[in-house]
Amino acid sequence: MSLSKKRKVDPLFEIGQNSIVDNQKLANILKEQYNGSLVSDEDSSDCFKFTSSPFKVCTINNILNEESAVGLHNELKEMEFVFKENDLLSLHQTIDLNDIQSNFISKTRKFIYTRLKSLIENVTGSTFNDTIDLHGIKFMQHNNLLCHSDCLDTRHTAFILYLVPKTWNSEFGGTLDLFSCDENNQPMNIECSLTPSFNTFSFFKVSQVSWHQVSEVLEDEIRLSISGWFHSDEQPISLPKQLSLPKSITEPIPEDVEILKSWISLNYLNVEISSEIQLQFQEDSEVSLEQFIIPEKYALLCEELTAMKWKEIGPRNKQYFKIPEEPLKTVSEFMELLRSDAFAVFLSHCTGLPLSKQYDDPDCSEFSDSPFGVLSLTLSRWESGFYTLLHDQEVTDLPEKLHIFYHTDLYEEYDVDAGGYISFISHSDEEPLLVVPPQNNTLSLVFTRPDEFGFTKFINSKLQKPYYCFNGEYLPLTPLAEMNSNLESA
């Protein structure tokens, strides 16, 4: 005998007495667990799973009957998916499923909008409005979705109905990773990973700490799902606090020009060659100098970079890579070279930009008429899973900038399909303005204007070995004092 009187429902979704949707006792157990008054219950273990940390996630098993789940899967996989890719994601998405009238999709939509909506309102103690987002999402091999909170406008509760192959396991990737936070609610480390399972339904409340990601799909399988959000007219959730990333803003270090000869290939110190480089840079706003440092120094640099100890740096909603605990001798000397005024003079000859007060060229106003100074210099190690994301700028009125990238210790034939390239975009263009791939022993120079920004694309499992990058930025000296003040007060 049923523990509670069951409502008359469409036979398509009649899934038995163990269904939490139709069994009031199990629904009450879920509500008690969700609100912390019940730790666990053996009777519910086959029906749903509950994760309480780092934030609450509930997964309901066998949400549809077998026929419905298979039919929904078959209808969804026949739909047209549009590939979407940017700094945050790489995935395939359907149009809004609210507009689709096929058999199983229509009935699933009605099921979610009525019985599941009512269940989740009861469990969470919330009231949803009539707005519900609903899309089909497909992650193929090497697709992923990086760290985000889902906080946007009136979104209240996120949900996913998984339609993955029944053989799916954690080795396939595509896990829903949940992040722990620091004292500022910034995501730092993966605390829990949930593996998708066929015909399960997961949901969680959107909040300032609901940081999560979909890890890279590692196998040649399709992670298929229906995803969306319930919305509410309750007080909108405030966006997580955006903290400034620490940067050291300094002017070039005085250094004798002879230091260049001990590092840089002599070809680039030739006046005629530097003039040719400048013409190319002023035409394209970018240039790459291959075989940049001499072989002896390059070999020492690679040896030390491999031997050094590294530590991970976040927060994961902005960046994820490694920085050195303490640079070794040759690495430190190379960083001093990049910070030196002698190097700034060299770059001025290559670009026509006034990067040093010692560079006096009447034609150097091609890009800017204000002297430049070094904004920052970062040494980083790059491995599979690493990235940087676009985010709100710490200083919104940044002027034009010169970016420098020096990559080292890569395989000779780097596979750009592995990611790791630096992509530059603007607010007015959908397509990247420029893509700079990592190249061994190559110095890349890129000039950007105030509405142009760059990010390092997520590195997937195709990467064969870690590599290293020295990344610096120059900008006009005029706002340095103001920027230092802003960063100190952040």
C-alpha positions as CSV (number, residue, x, y, z in Angstrom):
1,M,0.0,0.0,0.0
2,S,1.3,3.5,-0.8
3,L,2.3,5.6,2.1
4,S,0.4,8.5,0.7
5,K,-2.4,9.0,-1.8
6,K,-0.9,9.4,-5.2
7,R,-2.1,12.0,-7.7
8,K,-3.3,10.8,-11.0
9,V,-0.5,11.5,-13.5
10,D,0.3,10.9,-17.1
11,P,1.4,7.2,-17.3
12,L,4.4,8.5,-19.3
13,F,5.9,9.6,-16.0
14,E,4.5,7.0,-13.6
15,I,7.7,5.7,-12.1
16,G,6.6,3.7,-9.1
17,Q,6.1,4.0,-5.4
18,N,9.7,4.9,-4.7
19,S,9.4,8.1,-6.7
20,I,10.1,11.1,-4.5
21,V,7.8,13.1,-6.7
22,D,4.8,11.0,-5.7
23,N,5.9,9.8,-2.2
24,Q,5.2,12.4,0.4
25,K,7.2,10.6,3.1
26,L,10.4,10.6,0.9
27,A,9.7,14.3,0.0
28,N,9.6,15.1,3.7
29,I,12.8,13.3,4.3
30,L,14.5,15.3,1.5
31,K,13.1,18.5,3.0
32,E,14.4,17.6,6.4
33,Q,17.9,16.8,5.0
34,Y,17.9,19.9,2.9
35,N,17.1,22.1,6.0
36,G,19.6,20.2,8.2
37,S,17.3,18.6,10.6
38,L,18.0,15.1,9.4
39,V,21.5,13.9,8.6
40,S,20.7,10.7,6.6
41,D,18.0,8.1,6.0
42,E,18.5,4.6,4.7
43,D,15.1,4.5,3.1
44,S,16.0,7.4,0.8
45,S,19.4,6.2,-0.4
46,D,18.0,4.6,-3.6
47,C,15.8,7.6,-4.4
48,F,18.0,10.6,-4.0
49,K,21.5,11.7,-3.0
50,F,22.2,14.8,-1.0
51,T,25.4,16.8,-0.9
52,S,25.7,19.5,1.8
53,S,29.2,20.9,1.3
54,P,30.5,23.2,0.0
55,F,26.8,24.0,-0.8
56,K,23.6,22.0,-1.0
57,V,23.0,19.9,-4.1
58,C,20.3,17.2,-4.4
59,T,20.2,14.5,-7.1
60,I,17.0,12.5,-7.6
61,N,17.6,9.1,-9.2
62,N,15.3,7.6,-11.9
63,I,13.4,10.8,-12.4
64,L,11.5,9.4,-15.4
65,N,10.5,5.9,-16.3
66,E,12.8,4.0,-18.7
67,E,10.7,4.6,-21.8
68,S,10.4,8.3,-21.2
69,A,14.1,8.8,-20.4
70,V,15.2,6.9,-23.6
71,G,12.6,8.7,-25.7
72,L,13.7,12.1,-24.4
73,H,17.3,11.2,-25.0
74,N,16.5,10.2,-28.6
75,E,14.5,13.3,-29.4
76,L,17.1,15.6,-27.9
77,K,20.1,14.1,-29.7
78,E,18.3,14.7,-33.0
79,M,18.0,18.4,-32.4
80,E,20.3,21.0,-33.9
81,F,23.0,22.2,-31.4
82,V,24.9,25.4,-31.9
83,F,28.6,25.3,-30.8
84,K,29.4,28.1,-28.3
85,E,32.9,29.0,-27.2
86,N,34.5,31.8,-25.3
87,D,36.8,32.3,-22.3
88,L,34.4,30.5,-19.9
89,L,33.0,27.6,-22.0
90,S,33.1,25.2,-24.9
91,L,29.8,23.4,-25.4
92,H,26.9,22.8,-27.7
93,Q,23.4,24.2,-27.0
94,T,19.9,24.0,-28.5
95,I,17.4,26.7,-28.9
96,D,15.0,27.4,-26.0
97,L,13.1,24.1,-25.4
98,N,10.0,26.1,-24.4
99,D,9.5,26.4,-28.2
100,I,9.8,22.7,-29.0
101,Q,6.6,20.6,-29.3
102,S,7.9,17.1,-29.9
103,N,6.4,14.3,-27.7
104,F,8.9,13.6,-25.0
105,I,10.3,17.1,-24.8
106,S,6.9,18.6,-24.4
107,K,5.8,16.2,-21.6
108,T,9.2,16.5,-19.8
109,R,8.8,20.3,-19.9
110,K,5.3,20.0,-18.4
111,F,6.6,17.6,-15.8
112,I,9.4,20.0,-14.8
113,Y,7.1,23.0,-14.8
114,T,4.5,21.4,-12.5
115,R,5.4,18.5,-10.3
116,L,9.1,19.1,-10.0
117,K,8.6,22.8,-9.6
118,S,6.2,22.1,-6.8
119,L,8.5,19.6,-5.1
120,I,11.5,21.9,-5.2
121,E,9.5,24.9,-3.9
122,N,8.4,22.7,-1.0
123,V,11.9,21.5,-0.2
124,T,13.6,24.9,-0.5
125,G,10.8,26.9,1.1
126,S,10.8,29.2,-1.9
127,T,8.2,30.5,-4.4
128,F,9.1,30.5,-8.1
129,N,7.5,32.7,-10.8
130,D,6.5,31.4,-14.2
131,T,9.8,32.1,-15.9
132,I,11.8,28.9,-16.4
133,D,14.9,28.6,-18.7
134,L,15.3,25.3,-20.5
135,H,18.0,24.3,-23.0
136,G,19.5,21.1,-24.3
137,I,23.3,21.0,-23.5
138,K,25.8,18.8,-25.2
139,F,29.5,18.5,-24.0
140,M,31.7,16.5,-26.5
141,Q,35.3,15.4,-26.0
142,H,37.4,18.3,-24.6
143,N,34.4,20.5,-24.0
144,N,34.0,22.1,-20.6
145,L,32.4,24.9,-18.6
146,L,34.7,26.8,-16.2
147,C,34.0,28.2,-12.7
148,H,30.9,30.3,-12.3
149,S,28.2,30.9,-9.8
150,D,25.0,31.2,-12.0
151,C,24.1,34.5,-10.2
152,L,22.2,36.5,-12.7
153,D,19.0,38.6,-12.3
154,T,16.1,36.6,-10.9
155,R,17.7,33.1,-11.2
156,H,16.9,31.1,-8.0
157,T,17.5,27.4,-8.5
158,A,19.6,25.7,-11.1
159,F,18.7,22.2,-12.4
160,I,20.1,19.5,-14.7
161,L,18.4,16.4,-16.1
162,Y,21.2,14.1,-17.2
163,L,20.8,11.9,-20.3
164,V,24.4,10.6,-20.5
165,P,25.3,7.0,-21.6
166,K,24.5,4.4,-18.8
167,T,28.2,3.5,-18.9
168,W,29.3,7.0,-17.8
169,N,31.8,7.1,-15.0
170,S,34.2,9.6,-13.4
171,E,37.0,8.6,-15.8
172,F,35.0,10.1,-18.6
173,G,35.2,13.6,-17.1
174,G,32.3,15.9,-17.3
175,T,31.8,16.0,-13.6
176,L,29.9,18.7,-11.8
177,D,32.7,20.2,-9.6
178,L,31.8,22.2,-6.5
179,F,34.3,24.8,-5.1
180,S,35.1,25.7,-1.6
181,C,35.5,29.5,-0.9
182,D,37.8,31.7,1.0
183,E,36.8,34.4,3.5
184,N,35.7,36.7,0.7
185,N,33.5,34.0,-1.0
186,Q,36.0,33.6,-3.8
187,P,36.3,30.0,-5.2
188,M,39.6,28.3,-4.5
189,N,39.6,24.5,-4.6
190,I,37.3,21.7,-5.8
191,E,35.8,20.2,-2.7
192,C,33.3,17.8,-4.3
193,S,32.9,16.2,-7.8
194,L,29.5,14.7,-8.8
195,T,29.5,12.2,-11.7
196,P,26.5,12.4,-14.1
197,S,24.3,9.4,-14.3
198,F,21.6,8.6,-16.8
199,N,18.0,9.7,-15.9
200,T,19.0,11.7,-12.8
201,F,17.9,15.2,-11.9
202,S,20.2,17.5,-9.9
203,F,19.3,20.9,-8.4
204,F,20.8,23.6,-6.2
205,K,20.0,27.1,-5.0
206,V,22.0,29.9,-6.7
207,S,23.9,32.0,-4.3
208,Q,27.2,33.9,-3.8
209,V,28.9,30.7,-2.9
210,S,27.4,28.3,-5.6
211,W,30.7,28.2,-7.5
212,H,30.8,25.2,-9.8
213,Q,32.1,24.0,-13.1
214,V,31.7,21.1,-15.6
215,S,35.1,19.4,-16.0
216,E,36.5,18.6,-19.4
217,V,35.0,15.6,-21.1
218,L,37.9,13.2,-21.5
219,E,36.5,10.4,-23.6
220,D,34.8,10.4,-27.1
221,E,31.4,10.3,-25.5
222,I,28.5,12.8,-25.4
223,R,27.5,14.4,-22.0
224,L,23.9,15.2,-22.9
225,S,21.5,17.0,-20.5
226,I,18.6,19.4,-20.2
227,S,19.6,22.4,-18.0
228,G,17.8,25.5,-16.8
229,W,16.8,27.7,-13.9
230,F,13.7,28.3,-11.9
231,H,13.3,32.1,-11.3
232,S,11.8,33.9,-8.3
233,D,10.4,37.3,-7.6
234,E,12.1,37.2,-4.2
235,Q,14.8,39.7,-3.5
236,P,17.4,39.2,-6.2
237,I,20.7,37.5,-5.2
238,S,23.5,40.0,-5.2
239,L,26.4,39.1,-7.3
240,P,29.6,37.7,-5.7
241,K,32.1,40.4,-4.7
242,Q,34.7,41.1,-7.4
243,L,38.1,41.5,-5.8
244,S,41.1,43.0,-7.6
245,L,43.9,40.7,-8.6
246,P,47.2,41.9,-7.0
247,K,49.6,43.5,-9.4
248,S,52.9,45.2,-8.7
249,I,53.2,48.5,-10.7
250,T,56.8,49.7,-11.2
251,E,58.8,51.8,-13.5
252,P,61.7,50.2,-15.5
253,I,64.9,49.3,-13.5
254,P,68.0,51.2,-14.6
255,E,70.4,48.7,-16.3
256,D,73.3,49.0,-18.8
257,V,72.4,48.3,-22.4
258,E,75.2,45.7,-22.5
259,I,72.9,43.3,-20.6
260,L,71.0,42.8,-23.8
261,K,74.0,41.3,-25.6
262,S,74.3,38.6,-23.0
263,W,70.7,37.4,-23.6
264,I,69.1,38.5,-26.9
265,S,70.0,37.0,-30.3
266,L,72.2,39.5,-32.0
267,N,70.0,39.7,-35.1
268,Y,67.4,41.6,-33.1
269,L,70.0,44.1,-31.9
270,N,70.7,45.1,-35.5
271,V,69.3,48.6,-36.2
272,E,68.0,47.7,-39.7
273,I,66.2,44.6,-38.4
274,S,64.6,46.5,-35.5
275,S,63.4,49.1,-38.0
276,E,61.7,46.4,-40.0
277,I,60.2,44.9,-36.9
278,Q,58.8,48.3,-36.0
279,L,57.2,48.8,-39.4
280,Q,55.5,45.4,-39.1
281,F,54.3,46.2,-35.5
282,Q,52.9,49.6,-36.5
283,E,51.0,48.0,-39.3
284,D,49.6,44.9,-37.5
285,S,49.8,46.1,-33.8
286,E,51.6,42.8,-33.0
287,V,54.8,41.0,-33.9
288,S,56.5,37.8,-32.8
289,L,60.3,37.4,-32.5
290,E,61.4,33.8,-32.8
291,Q,64.6,32.3,-31.4
292,F,64.7,35.3,-29.2
293,I,67.4,34.5,-26.6
294,I,70.7,32.8,-27.3
295,P,70.8,29.0,-27.1
296,E,73.1,28.9,-24.0
297,K,70.8,31.0,-21.9
298,Y,67.7,29.3,-23.3
299,A,69.0,25.9,-22.2
300,L,69.8,27.2,-18.7
301,L,66.4,28.8,-18.4
302,C,64.5,25.6,-19.3
303,E,66.6,23.6,-16.9
304,E,65.9,25.9,-14.0
305,L,62.2,26.3,-14.8
306,T,61.7,22.5,-14.7
307,A,63.6,22.2,-11.4
308,M,61.7,25.0,-9.6
309,K,58.9,24.5,-7.1
310,W,55.5,25.9,-8.1
311,K,52.2,26.7,-6.4
312,E,48.7,27.1,-7.7
313,I,47.0,30.5,-7.8
314,G,43.4,31.6,-8.1
315,P,40.7,32.6,-7.5
316,R,39.2,30.1,-9.9
317,N,36.5,32.5,-11.2
318,K,39.4,34.6,-12.6
319,Q,42.5,32.4,-13.1
320,Y,44.1,29.1,-12.5
321,F,47.8,28.4,-13.1
322,K,51.0,28.1,-11.1
323,I,53.6,30.7,-10.0
324,P,57.1,30.0,-8.6
325,E,57.7,29.7,-4.9
326,E,61.1,31.1,-5.5
327,P,62.9,31.7,-8.9
328,L,66.4,30.2,-9.4
329,K,69.4,32.3,-10.4
330,T,69.1,32.3,-14.2
331,V,65.3,32.8,-14.1
332,S,65.7,35.7,-11.7
333,E,68.3,37.3,-14.0
334,F,66.0,36.9,-17.0
335,M,63.1,38.6,-15.1
336,E,65.5,41.5,-14.2
337,L,66.3,41.8,-17.9
338,L,62.6,42.1,-18.8
339,R,62.1,44.7,-16.1
340,S,65.2,46.7,-17.1
341,D,65.2,50.1,-18.8
342,A,67.6,48.7,-21.3
343,F,65.0,46.2,-22.4
344,A,62.4,49.0,-22.5
345,V,64.6,50.9,-24.9
346,F,65.0,47.8,-27.0
347,L,61.2,47.3,-27.2
348,S,60.8,51.0,-28.1
349,H,63.0,50.4,-31.1
350,C,60.9,47.4,-32.1
351,T,57.5,49.1,-31.6
352,G,58.0,52.9,-31.9
353,L,56.3,53.2,-28.5
354,P,57.9,55.5,-25.9
355,L,58.6,52.8,-23.3
356,S,61.6,54.5,-21.9
357,K,62.5,58.1,-21.2
358,Q,65.8,57.3,-23.0
359,Y,64.0,56.7,-26.2
360,D,63.6,59.9,-28.2
361,D,61.9,59.5,-31.5
362,P,59.8,62.2,-33.1
363,D,57.6,59.5,-34.8
364,C,56.9,57.6,-31.6
365,S,53.4,59.0,-31.3
366,E,52.0,56.5,-33.8
367,F,50.1,54.8,-30.9
368,S,50.7,57.1,-27.9
369,D,52.4,60.4,-27.0
370,S,52.9,59.5,-23.3
371,P,55.9,57.6,-21.9
372,F,55.2,54.1,-20.7
373,G,56.2,52.2,-17.6
374,V,56.0,48.5,-16.6
375,L,52.7,47.6,-15.1
376,S,53.4,44.0,-14.1
377,L,55.5,40.9,-14.8
378,T,54.3,37.4,-14.1
379,L,56.1,34.1,-14.5
380,S,53.7,31.2,-14.8
381,R,53.7,27.4,-15.4
382,W,50.9,26.1,-17.6
383,E,49.4,22.6,-17.4
384,S,46.2,20.8,-18.5
385,G,43.2,22.5,-16.7
386,F,44.8,25.9,-16.4
387,Y,43.3,29.2,-17.8
388,T,42.5,32.9,-17.2
389,L,39.1,34.4,-17.6
390,L,37.9,37.8,-18.6
391,H,36.5,39.8,-15.6
392,D,35.6,43.3,-14.5
393,Q,38.6,45.5,-14.9
394,E,40.1,46.7,-11.6
395,V,40.6,50.1,-13.3
396,T,38.0,50.8,-15.9
397,D,39.8,53.7,-17.6
398,L,42.9,51.8,-18.5
399,P,44.7,53.4,-21.5
400,E,46.3,51.5,-24.3
401,K,48.8,48.8,-23.3
402,L,51.7,46.8,-24.7
403,H,51.6,43.1,-23.8
404,I,54.7,41.0,-23.9
405,F,54.7,37.2,-23.8
406,Y,57.7,35.0,-23.8
407,H,57.0,31.2,-23.9
408,T,59.5,28.4,-23.3
409,D,59.9,24.6,-23.0
410,L,57.2,23.6,-25.4
411,Y,57.1,20.7,-27.8
412,E,58.4,22.0,-31.2
413,E,55.0,21.4,-32.8
414,Y,52.5,22.8,-30.3
415,D,48.9,21.7,-30.9
416,V,46.7,24.8,-30.7
417,D,43.7,22.5,-30.3
418,A,45.0,21.9,-26.7
419,G,44.2,25.6,-25.9
420,G,46.7,27.7,-24.0
421,Y,46.7,30.4,-26.7
422,I,46.2,34.1,-25.7
423,S,43.0,35.4,-27.4
424,F,42.3,39.1,-27.7
425,I,38.8,40.3,-28.1
426,S,36.8,43.6,-27.9
427,H,33.3,44.5,-26.8
428,S,32.3,45.4,-30.3
429,D,33.5,42.2,-32.1
430,E,32.2,38.6,-31.7
431,E,35.3,37.0,-33.2
432,P,38.8,37.3,-31.7
433,L,40.9,40.2,-32.9
434,L,44.0,38.2,-32.5
435,V,45.2,34.7,-31.3
436,V,48.7,34.3,-30.0
437,P,49.7,30.6,-29.8
438,P,52.6,29.6,-27.4
439,Q,55.9,29.2,-29.4
440,N,59.2,28.1,-28.1
441,N,61.8,30.8,-27.3
442,T,59.5,33.4,-28.9
443,L,58.8,37.0,-27.7
444,S,55.3,38.1,-28.7
445,L,54.4,41.8,-28.6
446,V,50.7,42.9,-28.8
447,F,49.3,46.4,-28.6
448,T,45.8,46.8,-27.2
449,R,43.4,49.8,-26.9
450,P,41.1,50.5,-23.9
451,D,38.3,48.3,-25.1
452,E,40.5,45.3,-26.0
453,F,41.2,42.5,-23.5
454,G,43.1,39.2,-23.5
455,F,42.7,35.8,-21.8
456,T,44.5,32.5,-21.9
457,K,42.2,29.8,-23.3
458,F,41.6,26.7,-21.1
459,I,44.2,24.0,-21.7
460,N,42.7,20.6,-22.3
461,S,44.1,17.1,-21.9
462,K,45.7,17.2,-25.3
463,L,48.7,19.1,-23.8
464,Q,51.7,16.8,-23.9
465,K,53.8,18.5,-21.2
466,P,53.8,21.7,-19.0
467,Y,55.3,24.9,-20.4
468,Y,56.2,28.3,-19.1
469,C,55.3,32.0,-19.8
470,F,56.8,35.3,-18.8
471,N,53.9,37.8,-19.2
472,G,54.3,41.6,-18.8
473,E,52.4,44.7,-19.6
474,Y,53.5,48.3,-20.3
475,L,51.1,51.2,-20.0
476,P,51.5,55.1,-19.9
477,L,53.2,56.4,-16.8
478,T,50.6,59.1,-16.4
479,P,48.0,57.0,-14.5
480,L,50.6,54.9,-12.5
481,A,50.2,56.9,-9.2
482,E,46.4,56.7,-9.5
483,M,46.4,53.0,-10.3
484,N,48.8,52.3,-7.4
485,S,46.4,54.1,-5.1
486,N,43.4,52.2,-6.4
487,L,45.1,48.8,-6.0
488,E,46.2,49.7,-2.4
489,S,42.7,50.6,-1.4
490,A,41.1,47.5,-3.1
